[in-house]
Amino acid sequence: MERRGSRLMTLAGIAVHIYTAFGAILAMLTIMEAINGNVVLALWYCFAAVFIDSTDGTLARRFKVSETVPWFDGRRLDDIVDYLTYVFAPILLLWQNGYLPEGTTGQVVAMIPLFASAYQFCRVDAKTDGYEVVAEDHYFLGFPSYWNVVAFYAVVMKLDVSTVTTIVIVCSLLVFIPIRYVYPSRTLLFRRITLLYTTLCSILYAVALWQMPEPASWLLTITLSYIVYYVVLSLYLTYRILRPVRVAQT
């Protein structure tokens, strides 16, 4: 009976990895639709990829995949899929569909976030996981490569090329600035509020895509308020962590 249970857990762990890997397929579908100019459908695939990324970690912990499938590196798989879905696919969407400058300038602008995010994904401290036993543990260090969010607002708000270009360059620079950004599902500070707010806005993102090409302005206002909340909480989180260090130095 114990051996059968072990086999079932192993199969469950493999299923979780397959579930995570499906995000790579969604990235490919996003790219295909972006190339074909179907930006709204491409964003739907991005949305589905985010749903997988938001749930596979919980499943991995539930089925103890590091123990049941010890020969497979789930974190490496997750990073590969995340780079495709959060970085490469949405940046290609912006470049392919005229949200970035034409010609060589647009190509260079598109390359900037690809390089910046590649750097971030390889930082050992880019995503903390228990290194600090404090309430503010579990955060992203530097802008967490939410290029799918940039692509979402570029499309639904019909942002012009100069605005999108500015956002892309600024966010790329923020990758290298050590601000602690909230990890919505794991940062302990205000975690319940953050999860509720994140869930609400995720639903509103889907509603906005459903309402395209003219999503309700009030709906977009609520989702933008989440970004303000996220940035303010992240800045406060950074201040709260760095303040004891400054006090100790003085």
Secondary structure in CASP SS format (residue, H / E / C, confidence):
PFRMAT SS
TARGET T0000
AUTHOR 0000-0000-0000
METHOD secondary structure of the structure
MODEL  1
M C 1.00
E H 1.00
R H 1.00
R H 1.00
G H 1.00
S H 1.00
R H 1.00
L H 1.00
M H 1.00
T H 1.00
L H 1.00
A H 1.00
G H 1.00
I H 1.00
A H 1.00
V H 1.00
H H 1.00
I H 1.00
Y H 1.00
T H 1.00
A H 1.00
F H 1.00
G H 1.00
A H 1.00
I H 1.00
L H 1.00
A H 1.00
M H 1.00
L H 1.00
T H 1.00
I H 1.00
M H 1.00
E H 1.00
A H 1.00
I H 1.00
N C 1.00
G C 1.00
N C 1.00
V H 1.00
V H 1.00
L H 1.00
A H 1.00
L H 1.00
W H 1.00
Y H 1.00
C H 1.00
F H 1.00
A H 1.00
A H 1.00
V H 1.00
F H 1.00
I H 1.00
D H 1.00
S H 1.00
T H 1.00
D H 1.00
G H 1.00
T H 1.00
L H 1.00
A H 1.00
R H 1.00
R H 1.00
F C 1.00
K C 1.00
V H 1.00
S H 1.00
E H 1.00
T H 1.00
V C 1.00
P C 1.00
W C 1.00
F C 1.00
D C 1.00
G H 1.00
R H 1.00
R H 1.00
L H 1.00
D H 1.00
D H 1.00
I H 1.00
V H 1.00
D H 1.00
Y H 1.00
L H 1.00
T H 1.00
Y H 1.00
V H 1.00
F H 1.00
A H 1.00
P H 1.00
I H 1.00
L H 1.00
L H 1.00
L H 1.00
W H 1.00
Q H 1.00
N C 1.00
G C 1.00
Y C 1.00
L C 1.00
P C 1.00
E C 1.00
G H 1.00
T H 1.00
T H 1.00
G H 1.00
Q H 1.00
V H 1.00
V H 1.00
A H 1.00
M H 1.00
I H 1.00
P H 1.00
L H 1.00
F H 1.00
A H 1.00
S H 1.00
A H 1.00
Y H 1.00
Q H 1.00
F H 1.00
C H 1.00
R C 1.00
V C 1.00
D C 1.00
A C 1.00
K E 1.00
T C 1.00
D C 1.00
G C 1.00
Y C 1.00
E C 1.00
V C 1.00
V C 1.00
A C 1.00
E C 1.00
D C 1.00
H C 1.00
Y E 1.00
F E 1.00
L E 1.00
G C 1.00
F C 1.00
P C 1.00
S C 1.00
Y C 1.00
W H 1.00
N H 1.00
V H 1.00
V H 1.00
A H 1.00
F H 1.00
Y H 1.00
A H 1.00
V H 1.00
V H 1.00
M C 1.00
K C 1.00
L C 1.00
D C 1.00
V H 1.00
S H 1.00
T H 1.00
V H 1.00
T H 1.00
T H 1.00
I H 1.00
V H 1.00
I H 1.00
V H 1.00
C H 1.00
S H 1.00
L H 1.00
L H 1.00
V C 1.00
F C 1.00
I C 1.00
P C 1.00
I C 1.00
R E 1.00
Y E 1.00
V E 1.00
Y C 1.00
P C 1.00
S C 1.00
R C 1.00
T C 1.00
L C 1.00
L C 1.00
F C 1.00
R H 1.00
R H 1.00
I H 1.00
T H 1.00
L H 1.00
L H 1.00
Y H 1.00
T H 1.00
T H 1.00
L H 1.00
C H 1.00
S H 1.00
I H 1.00
L H 1.00
Y H 1.00
A H 1.00
V H 1.00
A H 1.00
L H 1.00
W H 1.00
Q H 1.00
M C 1.00
P C 1.00
E C 1.00
P C 1.00
A C 1.00
S H 1.00
W H 1.00
L H 1.00
L H 1.00
T H 1.00
I H 1.00
T H 1.00
L H 1.00
S H 1.00
Y H 1.00
I H 1.00
V H 1.00
Y H 1.00
Y H 1.00
V H 1.00
V H 1.00
L H 1.00
S H 1.00
L H 1.00
Y H 1.00
L H 1.00
T H 1.00
Y H 1.00
R H 1.00
I H 1.00
L H 1.00
R H 1.00
P H 1.00
V H 1.00
R H 1.00
V H 1.00
A H 1.00
Q H 1.00
T C 1.00
END
